[in-house]
Amino acid sequence: MIWCFVSAWLYNDKLLPVLRKPVAVVTTPESQTNVADSLMKLKASMPKDLLIYFEFNDAKFKPDPQTGSSIAPFKAWLDKYPASMLSVSGHTDCRYA
C-alpha cells in the first residue's frame, strides 16, 4: 500500500512537471547546406568500382578494351577533386601468396 502512495507521489510531483516543460526547437534555414548532403553528392559523383585482371604470375594487365575506357572516369574525377585520394587494393590466390 505504501508503494502505491510513493509511486503516485513520484509520478505526479516529480515526473509530470519534467515532462510538461516546453522543449526548445531549433530550426535551420533552408539555404544552409548540410555537410552530410555535400558528402552524399560527392559520393554519388564518384565512379563505380573498377575491376582489373592481371596476367597469371605477372604484374601486367590482361588486354581488355574496357579497361582504358573504365579508367577515364576515375582520371576525370581525380582531376575535378585534386585533394581527394584514390585507394587501390588487391588480392591474390592462396597458391603463391
Biopython code that builds the backbone (N, CA, C, O; Angstrom):
import numpy as np
from Bio.PDB.StructureBuilder import StructureBuilder

atoms = [
    (1, "MET", "N", (0.812, -1.181, 0.000)),
    (1, "MET", "CA", (0.000, 0.000, 0.000)),
    (1, "MET", "C", (0.864, 1.257, 0.000)),
    (1, "MET", "O", (0.572, 2.229, -0.698)),
    (2, "ILE", "N", (1.918, 1.222, 0.783)),
    (2, "ILE", "CA", (2.808, 2.386, 0.847)),
    (2, "ILE", "C", (3.448, 2.621, -0.518)),
    (2, "ILE", "O", (3.623, 3.769, -0.929)),
    (3, "TRP", "N", (3.799, 1.548, -1.223)),
    (3, "TRP", "CA", (4.415, 1.687, -2.544)),
    (3, "TRP", "C", (3.502, 2.420, -3.524)),
    (3, "TRP", "O", (3.983, 3.181, -4.363)),
    (4, "CYS", "N", (2.229, 2.205, -3.430)),
    (4, "CYS", "CA", (1.267, 2.891, -4.306)),
    (4, "CYS", "C", (1.302, 4.395, -4.060)),
    (4, "CYS", "O", (1.285, 5.179, -5.008)),
    (5, "PHE", "N", (1.350, 4.798, -2.803)),
    (5, "PHE", "CA", (1.396, 6.226, -2.494)),
    (5, "PHE", "C", (2.720, 6.854, -2.941)),
    (5, "PHE", "O", (2.744, 7.958, -3.486)),
    (6, "VAL", "N", (3.810, 6.139, -2.702)),
    (6, "VAL", "CA", (5.123, 6.666, -3.087)),
    (6, "VAL", "C", (5.221, 6.782, -4.609)),
    (6, "VAL", "O", (5.713, 7.790, -5.118)),
    (7, "SER", "N", (4.768, 5.784, -5.326)),
    (7, "SER", "CA", (4.857, 5.835, -6.782)),
    (7, "SER", "C", (3.930, 6.902, -7.353)),
    (7, "SER", "O", (4.289, 7.559, -8.330)),
    (8, "ALA", "N", (2.740, 7.092, -6.766)),
    (8, "ALA", "CA", (1.834, 8.149, -7.224)),
    (8, "ALA", "C", (2.457, 9.517, -6.961)),
    (8, "ALA", "O", (2.383, 10.405, -7.810)),
    (9, "TRP", "N", (3.071, 9.694, -5.793)),
    (9, "TRP", "CA", (3.734, 10.962, -5.478)),
    (9, "TRP", "C", (4.880, 11.223, -6.438)),
    (9, "TRP", "O", (5.023, 12.334, -6.949)),
    (10, "LEU", "N", (5.701, 10.207, -6.688)),
    (10, "LEU", "CA", (6.833, 10.372, -7.615)),
    (10, "LEU", "C", (6.338, 10.763, -9.001)),
    (10, "LEU", "O", (6.887, 11.669, -9.629)),
    (11, "TYR", "N", (5.324, 10.097, -9.467)),
    (11, "TYR", "CA", (4.811, 10.370, -10.812)),
    (11, "TYR", "C", (4.198, 11.770, -10.898)),
    (11, "TYR", "O", (4.512, 12.526, -11.817)),
    (12, "ASN", "N", (3.330, 12.119, -9.949)),
    (12, "ASN", "CA", (2.606, 13.388, -10.018)),
    (12, "ASN", "C", (3.465, 14.594, -9.674)),
    (12, "ASN", "O", (3.317, 15.645, -10.299)),
    (13, "ASP", "N", (4.352, 14.474, -8.707)),
    (13, "ASP", "CA", (5.113, 15.638, -8.244)),
    (13, "ASP", "C", (6.484, 15.781, -8.888)),
    (13, "ASP", "O", (7.007, 16.891, -8.977)),
    (14, "LYS", "N", (7.057, 14.710, -9.327)),
    (14, "LYS", "CA", (8.422, 14.783, -9.866)),
    (14, "LYS", "C", (8.492, 14.560, -11.371)),
    (14, "LYS", "O", (9.170, 15.307, -12.076)),
    (15, "LEU", "N", (7.803, 13.548, -11.863)),
    (15, "LEU", "CA", (7.941, 13.176, -13.269)),
    (15, "LEU", "C", (7.084, 14.034, -14.194)),
    (15, "LEU", "O", (7.577, 14.499, -15.222)),
    (16, "LEU", "N", (5.839, 14.252, -13.863)),
    (16, "LEU", "CA", (4.949, 15.029, -14.735)),
    (16, "LEU", "C", (5.436, 16.464, -14.972)),
    (16, "LEU", "O", (5.363, 16.927, -16.111)),
    (17, "PRO", "N", (5.930, 17.197, -13.957)),
    (17, "PRO", "CA", (6.429, 18.549, -14.247)),
    (17, "PRO", "C", (7.598, 18.566, -15.232)),
    (17, "PRO", "O", (7.727, 19.495, -16.029)),
    (18, "VAL", "N", (8.431, 17.558, -15.179)),
    (18, "VAL", "CA", (9.555, 17.488, -16.118)),
    (18, "VAL", "C", (9.047, 17.220, -17.529)),
    (18, "VAL", "O", (9.561, 17.791, -18.491)),
    (19, "LEU", "N", (8.055, 16.366, -17.663)),
    (19, "LEU", "CA", (7.509, 16.039, -18.974)),
    (19, "LEU", "C", (6.726, 17.201, -19.583)),
    (19, "LEU", "O", (6.624, 17.302, -20.805)),
    (20, "ARG", "N", (6.179, 18.068, -18.752)),
    (20, "ARG", "CA", (5.373, 19.184, -19.243)),
    (20, "ARG", "C", (6.191, 20.412, -19.612)),
    (20, "ARG", "O", (5.640, 21.373, -20.149)),
    (21, "LYS", "N", (7.491, 20.404, -19.337)),
    (21, "LYS", "CA", (8.329, 21.554, -19.678)),
    (21, "LYS", "C", (8.354, 21.746, -21.189)),
    (21, "LYS", "O", (8.414, 20.772, -21.940)),
    (22, "PRO", "N", (8.308, 23.001, -21.637)),
    (22, "PRO", "CA", (8.401, 23.233, -23.085)),
    (22, "PRO", "C", (9.804, 22.906, -23.591)),
    (22, "PRO", "O", (10.803, 23.159, -22.919)),
    (23, "VAL", "N", (9.847, 22.350, -24.763)),
    (23, "VAL", "CA", (11.108, 21.970, -25.376)),
    (23, "VAL", "C", (11.438, 22.984, -26.471)),
    (23, "VAL", "O", (10.613, 23.261, -27.343)),
    (24, "ALA", "N", (12.634, 23.525, -26.417)),
    (24, "ALA", "CA", (13.041, 24.494, -27.426)),
    (24, "ALA", "C", (13.361, 23.768, -28.731)),
    (24, "ALA", "O", (14.123, 22.801, -28.738)),
    (25, "VAL", "N", (12.782, 24.231, -29.819)),
    (25, "VAL", "CA", (13.002, 23.631, -31.127)),
    (25, "VAL", "C", (13.882, 24.574, -31.936)),
    (25, "VAL", "O", (13.542, 25.740, -32.138)),
    (26, "VAL", "N", (15.011, 24.057, -32.392)),
    (26, "VAL", "CA", (15.937, 24.855, -33.186)),
    (26, "VAL", "C", (15.694, 24.546, -34.656)),
    (26, "VAL", "O", (15.770, 23.394, -35.082)),
    (27, "THR", "N", (15.408, 25.568, -35.408)),
    (27, "THR", "CA", (15.187, 25.381, -36.841)),
    (27, "THR", "C", (16.392, 25.902, -37.608)),
    (27, "THR", "O", (17.017, 26.885, -37.209)),
    (28, "THR", "N", (16.707, 25.250, -38.690)),
    (28, "THR", "CA", (17.808, 25.698, -39.544)),
    (28, "THR", "C", (17.236, 26.257, -40.828)),
    (28, "THR", "O", (16.248, 25.739, -41.350)),
    (29, "PRO", "N", (17.841, 27.297, -41.336)),
    (29, "PRO", "CA", (17.343, 27.856, -42.595)),
    (29, "PRO", "C", (17.508, 26.860, -43.739)),
    (29, "PRO", "O", (18.426, 26.040, -43.743)),
    (30, "GLU", "N", (16.611, 26.947, -44.695)),
    (30, "GLU", "CA", (16.628, 26.029, -45.837)),
    (30, "GLU", "C", (17.848, 26.230, -46.717)),
    (30, "GLU", "O", (18.304, 25.287, -47.364)),
    (31, "SER", "N", (18.382, 27.437, -46.753)),
    (31, "SER", "CA", (19.502, 27.710, -47.651)),
    (31, "SER", "C", (20.820, 27.139, -47.132)),
    (31, "SER", "O", (21.796, 27.071, -47.879)),
    (32, "GLN", "N", (20.862, 26.731, -45.872)),
    (32, "GLN", "CA", (22.090, 26.195, -45.298)),
    (32, "GLN", "C", (22.340, 24.781, -45.833)),
    (32, "GLN", "O", (21.447, 23.934, -45.807)),
    (33, "THR", "N", (23.542, 24.539, -46.311)),
    (33, "THR", "CA", (23.898, 23.225, -46.833)),
    (33, "THR", "C", (24.488, 22.379, -45.709)),
    (33, "THR", "O", (25.406, 22.810, -45.011)),
    (34, "ASN", "N", (23.968, 21.206, -45.547)),
    (34, "ASN", "CA", (24.491, 20.294, -44.534)),
    (34, "ASN", "C", (25.714, 19.571, -45.072)),
    (34, "ASN", "O", (25.822, 19.323, -46.273)),
    (35, "VAL", "N", (26.627, 19.236, -44.185)),
    (35, "VAL", "CA", (27.841, 18.523, -44.579)),
    (35, "VAL", "C", (27.486, 17.141, -45.102)),
    (35, "VAL", "O", (28.099, 16.661, -46.055)),
    (36, "ALA", "N", (26.502, 16.499, -44.487)),
    (36, "ALA", "CA", (26.111, 15.151, -44.918)),
    (36, "ALA", "C", (25.580, 15.184, -46.352)),
    (36, "ALA", "O", (25.858, 14.275, -47.134)),
    (37, "ASP", "N", (24.815, 16.229, -46.704)),
    (37, "ASP", "CA", (24.312, 16.339, -48.070)),
    (37, "ASP", "C", (25.450, 16.514, -49.056)),
    (37, "ASP", "O", (25.427, 15.939, -50.145)),
    (38, "SER", "N", (26.446, 17.306, -48.682)),
    (38, "SER", "CA", (27.589, 17.517, -49.565)),
    (38, "SER", "C", (28.360, 16.228, -49.782)),
    (38, "SER", "O", (28.800, 15.939, -50.895)),
    (39, "LEU", "N", (28.524, 15.452, -48.714)),
    (39, "LEU", "CA", (29.242, 14.185, -48.843)),
    (39, "LEU", "C", (28.470, 13.184, -49.690)),
    (39, "LEU", "O", (29.066, 12.415, -50.445)),
    (40, "MET", "N", (27.151, 13.190, -49.567)),
    (40, "MET", "CA", (26.344, 12.288, -50.383)),
    (40, "MET", "C", (26.447, 12.653, -51.866)),
    (40, "MET", "O", (26.519, 11.770, -52.721)),
    (41, "LYS", "N", (26.455, 13.952, -52.167)),
    (41, "LYS", "CA", (26.597, 14.389, -53.555)),
    (41, "LYS", "C", (27.969, 14.009, -54.092)),
    (41, "LYS", "O", (28.093, 13.576, -55.238)),
    (42, "LEU", "N", (29.004, 14.172, -53.261)),
    (42, "LEU", "CA", (30.360, 13.817, -53.678)),
    (42, "LEU", "C", (30.458, 12.322, -53.938)),
    (42, "LEU", "O", (31.046, 11.904, -54.935)),
    (43, "LYS", "N", (29.887, 11.512, -53.050)),
    (43, "LYS", "CA", (29.937, 10.058, -53.230)),
    (43, "LYS", "C", (29.157, 9.632, -54.469)),
    (43, "LYS", "O", (29.564, 8.710, -55.175)),
    (44, "ALA", "N", (28.036, 10.304, -54.732)),
    (44, "ALA", "CA", (27.236, 9.963, -55.909)),
    (44, "ALA", "C", (27.971, 10.309, -57.198)),
    (44, "ALA", "O", (27.748, 9.671, -58.226)),
    (45, "SER", "N", (28.847, 11.312, -57.155)),
    (45, "SER", "CA", (29.574, 11.696, -58.366)),
    (45, "SER", "C", (30.789, 10.803, -58.628)),
    (45, "SER", "O", (31.375, 10.858, -59.709)),
    (46, "MET", "N", (31.169, 9.984, -57.648)),
    (46, "MET", "CA", (32.340, 9.114, -57.822)),
    (46, "MET", "C", (32.036, 8.001, -58.811)),
    (46, "MET", "O", (30.912, 7.502, -58.859)),
    (47, "PRO", "N", (33.029, 7.608, -59.603)),
    (47, "PRO", "CA", (32.828, 6.458, -60.496)),
    (47, "PRO", "C", (32.663, 5.178, -59.674)),
    (47, "PRO", "O", (33.091, 5.094, -58.523)),
    (48, "LYS", "N", (32.042, 4.205, -60.290)),
    (48, "LYS", "CA", (31.839, 2.918, -59.614)),
    (48, "LYS", "C", (33.166, 2.175, -59.524)),
    (48, "LYS", "O", (34.166, 2.596, -60.107)),
    (49, "ASP", "N", (33.164, 1.074, -58.793)),
    (49, "ASP", "CA", (34.387, 0.284, -58.622)),
    (49, "ASP", "C", (34.943, -0.163, -59.963)),
    (49, "ASP", "O", (34.202, -0.411, -60.914)),
    (50, "LEU", "N", (36.244, -0.258, -60.014)),
    (50, "LEU", "CA", (36.936, -0.691, -61.225)),
    (50, "LEU", "C", (37.600, -2.028, -60.935)),
    (50, "LEU", "O", (38.300, -2.174, -59.932)),
    (51, "LEU", "N", (37.388, -2.981, -61.789)),
    (51, "LEU", "CA", (37.953, -4.309, -61.626)),
    (51, "LEU", "C", (38.933, -4.560, -62.768)),
    (51, "LEU", "O", (38.565, -4.507, -63.941)),
    (52, "ILE", "N", (40.173, -4.832, -62.409)),
    (52, "ILE", "CA", (41.219, -5.072, -63.416)),
    (52, "ILE", "C", (41.809, -6.452, -63.163)),
    (52, "ILE", "O", (42.155, -6.790, -62.031)),
    (53, "TYR", "N", (41.921, -7.235, -64.208)),
    (53, "TYR", "CA", (42.525, -8.569, -64.107)),
    (53, "TYR", "C", (43.971, -8.498, -64.598)),
    (53, "TYR", "O", (44.278, -7.801, -65.565)),
    (54, "PHE", "N", (44.843, -9.227, -63.920)),
    (54, "PHE", "CA", (46.247, -9.287, -64.282)),
    (54, "PHE", "C", (46.553, -10.615, -64.961)),
    (54, "PHE", "O", (45.813, -11.588, -64.823)),
    (55, "GLU", "N", (47.651, -10.631, -65.691)),
    (55, "GLU", "CA", (48.134, -11.879, -66.282)),
    (55, "GLU", "C", (48.531, -12.833, -65.153)),
    (55, "GLU", "O", (48.905, -12.391, -64.067)),
    (56, "PHE", "N", (48.451, -14.108, -65.406)),
    (56, "PHE", "CA", (48.839, -15.097, -64.412)),
    (56, "PHE", "C", (50.333, -15.001, -64.126)),
    (56, "PHE", "O", (51.152, -15.021, -65.045)),
    (57, "ASN", "N", (50.679, -14.897, -62.855)),
    (57, "ASN", "CA", (52.063, -14.880, -62.400)),
    (57, "ASN", "C", (52.845, -13.701, -62.990)),
    (57, "ASN", "O", (54.037, -13.822, -63.273)),
    (58, "ASP", "N", (52.159, -12.545, -63.176)),
    (58, "ASP", "CA", (52.807, -11.379, -63.778)),
    (58, "ASP", "C", (52.111, -10.117, -63.256)),
    (58, "ASP", "O", (50.997, -10.187, -62.737)),
    (59, "ALA", "N", (52.769, -8.974, -63.395)),
    (59, "ALA", "CA", (52.210, -7.706, -62.927)),
    (59, "ALA", "C", (51.581, -6.903, -64.063)),
    (59, "ALA", "O", (51.265, -5.728, -63.879)),
    (60, "LYS", "N", (51.395, -7.517, -65.236)),
    (60, "LYS", "CA", (50.825, -6.814, -66.382)),
    (60, "LYS", "C", (49.313, -7.016, -66.422)),
    (60, "LYS", "O", (48.793, -8.045, -65.990)),
    (61, "PHE", "N", (48.618, -6.005, -66.953)),
    (61, "PHE", "CA", (47.176, -6.118, -67.144)),
    (61, "PHE", "C", (46.872, -7.085, -68.267)),
    (61, "PHE", "O", (47.631, -7.201, -69.229)),
    (62, "LYS", "N", (45.761, -7.773, -68.137)),
    (62, "LYS", "CA", (45.265, -8.551, -69.269)),
    (62, "LYS", "C", (44.738, -7.567, -70.300)),
    (62, "LYS", "O", (44.094, -6.584, -69.934)),
    (63, "PRO", "N", (44.994, -7.805, -71.570)),
    (63, "PRO", "CA", (44.477, -6.873, -72.582)),
    (63, "PRO", "C", (42.948, -6.891, -72.589)),
    (63, "PRO", "O", (42.318, -7.915, -72.853)),
    (64, "ASP", "N", (42.379, -5.733, -72.293)),
    (64, "ASP", "CA", (40.923, -5.608, -72.226)),
    (64, "ASP", "C", (40.560, -4.218, -72.731)),
    (64, "ASP", "O", (41.010, -3.228, -72.154)),
    (65, "PRO", "N", (39.770, -4.112, -73.780)),
    (65, "PRO", "CA", (39.435, -2.785, -74.309)),
    (65, "PRO", "C", (38.612, -1.943, -73.333)),
    (65, "PRO", "O", (38.605, -0.716, -73.433)),
    (66, "GLN", "N", (37.932, -2.577, -72.406)),
    (66, "GLN", "CA", (37.121, -1.819, -71.454)),
    (66, "GLN", "C", (37.951, -1.195, -70.339)),
    (66, "GLN", "O", (37.491, -0.263, -69.678)),
    (67, "THR", "N", (39.156, -1.689, -70.121)),
    (67, "THR", "CA", (39.980, -1.159, -69.038)),
    (67, "THR", "C", (40.303, 0.314, -69.268)),
    (67, "THR", "O", (40.163, 1.129, -68.356)),
    (68, "GLY", "N", (40.730, 0.654, -70.466)),
    (68, "GLY", "CA", (41.058, 2.049, -70.766)),
    (68, "GLY", "C", (39.861, 2.972, -70.636)),
    (68, "GLY", "O", (39.978, 4.076, -70.106)),
    (69, "SER", "N", (38.709, 2.523, -71.117)),
    (69, "SER", "CA", (37.516, 3.349, -71.015)),
    (69, "SER", "C", (36.986, 3.396, -69.583)),
    (69, "SER", "O", (36.278, 4.335, -69.219)),
    (70, "SER", "N", (37.320, 2.396, -68.767)),
    (70, "SER", "CA", (36.880, 2.392, -67.368)),
    (70, "SER", "C", (37.756, 3.277, -66.495)),
    (70, "SER", "O", (37.288, 3.809, -65.488)),
    (71, "ILE", "N", (39.011, 3.441, -66.864)),
    (71, "ILE", "CA", (39.933, 4.267, -66.085)),
    (71, "ILE", "C", (39.669, 5.755, -66.328)),
    (71, "ILE", "O", (39.937, 6.571, -65.446)),
    (72, "ALA", "N", (39.156, 6.122, -67.489)),
    (72, "ALA", "CA", (38.932, 7.532, -67.840)),
    (72, "ALA", "C", (38.026, 8.258, -66.840)),
    (72, "ALA", "O", (38.353, 9.387, -66.474)),
    (73, "PRO", "N", (36.902, 7.683, -66.371)),
    (73, "PRO", "CA", (36.097, 8.403, -65.370)),
    (73, "PRO", "C", (36.840, 8.644, -64.057)),
    (73, "PRO", "O", (36.637, 9.672, -63.411)),
    (74, "PHE", "N", (37.700, 7.704, -63.659)),
    (74, "PHE", "CA", (38.483, 7.896, -62.443)),
    (74, "PHE", "C", (39.455, 9.058, -62.613)),
    (74, "PHE", "O", (39.614, 9.871, -61.702)),
    (75, "LYS", "N", (40.103, 9.141, -63.768)),
    (75, "LYS", "CA", (41.035, 10.237, -64.013)),
    (75, "LYS", "C", (40.299, 11.569, -64.025)),
    (75, "LYS", "O", (40.787, 12.550, -63.464)),
    (76, "ALA", "N", (39.142, 11.615, -64.653)),
    (76, "ALA", "CA", (38.362, 12.863, -64.700)),
    (76, "ALA", "C", (37.920, 13.270, -63.300)),
    (76, "ALA", "O", (37.955, 14.453, -62.961)),
    (77, "TRP", "N", (37.504, 12.302, -62.482)),
    (77, "TRP", "CA", (37.059, 12.618, -61.131)),
    (77, "TRP", "C", (38.222, 13.122, -60.287)),
    (77, "TRP", "O", (38.070, 14.076, -59.524)),
    (78, "LEU", "N", (39.388, 12.482, -60.419)),
    (78, "LEU", "CA", (40.560, 12.928, -59.659)),
    (78, "LEU", "C", (41.036, 14.303, -60.131)),
    (78, "LEU", "O", (41.538, 15.085, -59.324)),
    (79, "ASP", "N", (40.887, 14.612, -61.424)),
    (79, "ASP", "CA", (41.229, 15.944, -61.916)),
    (79, "ASP", "C", (40.272, 16.993, -61.345)),
    (79, "ASP", "O", (40.682, 18.116, -61.054)),
    (80, "LYS", "N", (38.996, 16.625, -61.186)),
    (80, "LYS", "CA", (37.992, 17.552, -60.672)),
    (80, "LYS", "C", (38.173, 17.786, -59.171)),
    (80, "LYS", "O", (37.956, 18.898, -58.689)),
    (81, "TYR", "N", (38.566, 16.754, -58.436)),
    (81, "TYR", "CA", (38.770, 16.837, -56.987)),
    (81, "TYR", "C", (40.225, 16.458, -56.662)),
    (81, "TYR", "O", (40.479, 15.334, -56.228)),
    (82, "PRO", "N", (41.175, 17.371, -56.864)),
    (82, "PRO", "CA", (42.585, 17.019, -56.685)),
    (82, "PRO", "C", (42.988, 16.745, -55.235)),
    (82, "PRO", "O", (44.015, 16.107, -55.003)),
    (83, "ALA", "N", (42.221, 17.201, -54.269)),
    (83, "ALA", "CA", (42.572, 16.954, -52.869)),
    (83, "ALA", "C", (42.166, 15.560, -52.416)),
    (83, "ALA", "O", (42.535, 15.139, -51.319)),
    (84, "SER", "N", (41.416, 14.840, -53.233)),
    (84, "SER", "CA", (40.963, 13.513, -52.836)),
    (84, "SER", "C", (42.058, 12.482, -53.066)),
    (84, "SER", "O", (43.030, 12.729, -53.779)),
    (85, "MET", "N", (41.880, 11.335, -52.451)),
    (85, "MET", "CA", (42.858, 10.256, -52.565)),
    (85, "MET", "C", (42.174, 9.025, -53.146)),
    (85, "MET", "O", (40.992, 8.783, -52.905)),
    (86, "LEU", "N", (42.922, 8.267, -53.900)),
    (86, "LEU", "CA", (42.429, 7.039, -54.504)),
    (86, "LEU", "C", (43.049, 5.864, -53.767)),
    (86, "LEU", "O", (44.269, 5.779, -53.630)),
    (87, "SER", "N", (42.219, 4.978, -53.303)),
    (87, "SER", "CA", (42.697, 3.798, -52.591)),
    (87, "SER", "C", (42.670, 2.609, -53.545)),
    (87, "SER", "O", (41.629, 2.279, -54.115)),
    (88, "VAL", "N", (43.816, 1.976, -53.709)),
    (88, "VAL", "CA", (43.927, 0.818, -54.590)),
    (88, "VAL", "C", (44.200, -0.400, -53.717)),
    (88, "VAL", "O", (45.134, -0.400, -52.914)),
    (89, "SER", "N", (43.393, -1.421, -53.873)),
    (89, "SER", "CA", (43.597, -2.649, -53.104)),
    (89, "SER", "C", (43.511, -3.830, -54.046)),
    (89, "SER", "O", (42.904, -3.752, -55.114)),
    (90, "GLY", "N", (44.116, -4.901, -53.644)),
    (90, "GLY", "CA", (44.105, -6.099, -54.466)),
    (90, "GLY", "C", (44.304, -7.333, -53.609)),
    (90, "GLY", "O", (44.575, -7.241, -52.412)),
    (91, "HIS", "N", (44.167, -8.465, -54.228)),
    (91, "HIS", "CA", (44.390, -9.716, -53.514)),
    (91, "HIS", "C", (44.882, -10.780, -54.489)),
    (91, "HIS", "O", (44.732, -10.655, -55.704)),
    (92, "THR", "N", (45.461, -11.809, -53.932)),
    (92, "THR", "CA", (45.957, -12.919, -54.747)),
    (92, "THR", "C", (45.298, -14.201, -54.249)),
    (92, "THR", "O", (44.615, -14.226, -53.225)),
    (93, "ASP", "N", (45.528, -15.244, -55.001)),
    (93, "ASP", "CA", (45.017, -16.520, -54.531)),
    (93, "ASP", "C", (45.985, -17.100, -53.499)),
    (93, "ASP", "O", (47.027, -16.502, -53.232)),
    (94, "CYS", "N", (45.663, -18.230, -52.929)),
    (94, "CYS", "CA", (46.447, -18.805, -51.858)),
    (94, "CYS", "C", (47.654, -19.607, -52.325)),
    (94, "CYS", "O", (48.425, -20.087, -51.495)),
    (95, "ARG", "N", (47.832, -19.762, -53.610)),
    (95, "ARG", "CA", (48.903, -20.642, -54.080)),
    (95, "ARG", "C", (50.296, -20.077, -53.837)),
    (95, "ARG", "O", (51.164, -20.778, -53.318)),
    (96, "TYR", "N", (50.520, -18.814, -54.207)),
    (96, "TYR", "CA", (51.872, -18.272, -54.134)),
    (96, "TYR", "C", (51.924, -17.021, -53.280)),
    (96, "TYR", "O", (52.886, -16.260, -53.376)),
    (97, "ALA", "N", (50.936, -16.786, -52.458)),
    (97, "ALA", "CA", (50.876, -15.555, -51.660)),
    (97, "ALA", "C", (51.843, -15.574, -50.504)),
    (97, "ALA", "O", (51.911, -14.612, -49.740)),
]
sb = StructureBuilder()
sb.init_structure("model")
sb.init_model(0)
sb.init_chain("A")
sb.init_seg("    ")
for serial, (resi, resn, name, xyz) in enumerate(atoms, 1):
    if name == "N":
        sb.init_residue(resn, " ", resi, " ")
    sb.init_atom(name, np.array(xyz, "f"), 0.0, 1.0, " ", f" {name:<3s}", serial, name[0])
structure = sb.get_structure()
